[in-house]
Amino acid sequence: MVSLRLQRVRELLKREIGEVIRREFQVSEAGLITVNDVEVAGDLKSAFVFISILGSADQQRQGLSLLRQHRRRIQELVAGAVILKYTPRLRFLVDDSIARGNRVLEIIEELEKTLPEEPPE
């Protein structure tokens, strides 16, 4: 079970990282980057940042590349806004759960179209 403190730190980091990304990166070059979740280690020294990037395939590659290149700058900006004993080392991972969920919905819609309708009783 995750402690209440870790939950609060996760939400705070999620909000602040999202705000830093919004301010620092142009949508036209990196796509629309959203922070879906942040998973923080128990000692608060590292964190996985799960992101999704809306845009073309080129924008998605560019966006992830920019995040990884500017990881230290993002960490510094987050450290200035969120006061913790340790600022976690950020690692950015693409979270494709939204795309998978949309694909499942598409499959369900296709199945519903192919099923014969039952006559009313």
N, C-alpha and C positions, 0 to 999 in steps of 0.2 A: 504494500500500500504506500502510495506517495504521500509524503508529509504535506501539511498545509503550507508550510514555508516554501517547499519546492514547487508546489502548484502556483503560488503567488509569484515566485521568481520566474517560472516558465512563462506565465502570462505577461509579466512586465517586460521580459526580454522579447517575447513575440511582438508585442506592441511597439517597442522602441526600435527593434531591427526593421520592422515594416516601415516605420516612419523614416528611418535613415535611408533605406532603399528608395523610398518614394522621393526623397529630397535629392539624392545623389545621382540617380540614373534616369536618363530620358527614355520614355516609353518607345519612341521611334527607333532607337538603336537596340534596346535590350528586351523589348516586349513588356507586357504588363506583369510584373513580378509580385506575387503575393506570398506571404509567410503563412503556411498552413498550421505548423506546429513547431515547437521547440522542445527537444528532449535534453534535459540537463543531467549531468552526472551528479551523484550524491555529494561529491566534494566541491561542486560548482566550478571545476577547473576546465571542463570541456562541455560543449553543447552541439548537438546536431540540429541544424535548422532545415526543416522540410519546406521546400518552396514549390510553387507551380508557376509556370511562365506561359502566359497566353500570347500568341503571336505566331508568326511563320516559323518554320523549322530553323531558318537562319537566325532569326531573332532569339529563339530559344537557346541555340548554341552560344550565341554572342552574350546573352544574358547570364548564363551559367559561367562562362569564361570571365566576364567582368566581375561577377561576385567573387570568384576564386582569386582573381588578381587583386581585388581591393579589399580582401578579407581583413587585413590589419587596420586599414582606415575605418572600416565599418566597426571593428572592435573598439577602436579608440573613441569613436563618436558614441557608441553605446556605453562605454566606460564613463564618459563624461556625464551622461544622463542618468545612468543607473549606478548608484553607489553600492558596491559589494566589496568584500574583502579581496576576492579574486574575480577578475573579469574572465568569463569562460572563453576558451579558444573555440572559435566558431568553425563549423564544417557545414558546408551547404550541400544538401542532397535534393534531387528532384523527386517530388512526391507526385506520382501519377495516379493517385487514388481517384481524383475527380474524373480524369479521362477514362479510367476503368469503369467507374460508376456510370458514366454516360454511355459507354459501350454496352454495359449490361442492360440499361434502359432501352437502347436501340434494339437489342436482341429480343427483349420482351415484346416490344412493339411489332417486330417482324413476325414473331410467333403468333401474336394475337391476330394479325392480318391473315395468316395462313390457316388458322383454325376455322373449321366450318361453324357458322352460327347455329345455335340450337333453336329449333322452332318454339314459339311460345306455347305453353300448355293451357 
